[in-house]
Amino acid sequence: MITSERKEQWINHLDAWKSSGLSANKYCIENGINKNSFRYWIDKDKGKSKKNKSFVKLNIQEPLSINERESISLKYGSYEITIPSDFKKKE
């Protein structure tokens, strides 16, 4: 069984890799990580993501005032969605 400390270490590596812009191989070389172990944790993380997919409805009680020059960003863990200021709803 994997200790929570070890699991957290791998999760931290995955987050650092995702934000680094490096390929998995390059990240492993630069950080002295076994490529096969890293690939295992990437696959494990992808499996977790697939199981936890869902949408949450946001109920807004009053109209929002949005500066037209700014975008809106939603962040959850290492994931981020940005809606540009010029986004238009299709009719």
C-alpha positions in Angstrom: 0.0 0.0 0.0 1.2 3.5 -0.8 1.7 5.9 2.0 -0.2 9.1 1.8 3.1 11.0 2.0 4.4 9.2 -1.1 1.1 9.7 -2.9 1.2 13.4 -2.2 4.8 13.5 -3.5 3.7 12.1 -6.8 0.6 14.4 -7.0 3.0 17.4 -6.4 5.2 16.1 -9.3 2.2 15.8 -11.6 1.0 19.3 -10.8 4.5 20.7 -11.3 4.9 18.8 -14.6 1.5 20.1 -15.9 2.4 23.7 -15.2 6.0 23.3 -16.5 5.1 23.0 -20.1 7.7 20.2 -20.4 7.1 16.9 -22.0 6.8 14.0 -19.5 10.2 12.6 -20.6 12.0 16.0 -20.3 10.4 16.5 -16.8 11.6 13.1 -15.7 15.1 13.7 -16.9 15.3 17.1 -15.3 13.9 15.8 -12.0 15.7 12.4 -11.8 12.4 10.5 -11.9 11.9 7.0 -13.3 9.9 7.4 -16.5 7.9 4.2 -16.0 6.8 5.2 -12.5 5.9 8.7 -13.7 3.8 7.2 -16.6 2.0 5.0 -14.0 1.0 8.1 -12.0 0.0 10.0 -15.1 -2.3 7.1 -16.0 -3.6 6.8 -12.5 -4.4 10.5 -12.4 -6.2 10.3 -15.8 -8.3 7.4 -14.4 -9.2 9.5 -11.4 -10.2 12.4 -13.6 -12.5 10.3 -15.7 -14.4 9.0 -12.6 -14.9 12.5 -11.1 -16.3 14.2 -14.2 -19.4 16.2 -13.4 -21.0 19.6 -13.9 -22.2 21.8 -11.1 -25.0 24.3 -11.7 -24.2 27.7 -10.4 -27.3 29.7 -9.3 -26.6 33.4 -9.5 -29.1 35.4 -7.5 -28.5 38.8 -9.2 -27.0 40.0 -12.4 -23.2 40.2 -12.4 -21.4 43.3 -13.5 -18.4 42.3 -15.6 -15.7 44.6 -16.9 -15.8 44.0 -20.7 -12.0 44.1 -20.9 -11.5 41.2 -18.5 -11.8 37.5 -18.9 -13.3 35.1 -16.3 -11.2 32.2 -15.0 -12.4 29.2 -13.1 -9.7 27.1 -11.3 -10.0 23.7 -9.7 -6.8 22.1 -8.5 -4.4 22.1 -11.4 -7.1 22.8 -14.0 -8.2 26.2 -15.3 -10.9 27.3 -17.7 -10.8 30.9 -19.0 -13.7 32.5 -20.7 -12.5 35.5 -22.8 -14.2 38.9 -22.5 -15.4 38.7 -26.1 -17.2 35.3 -25.6 -20.7 35.4 -27.2 -23.5 33.0 -26.6 -24.6 31.3 -29.8 -28.2 32.0 -30.6 
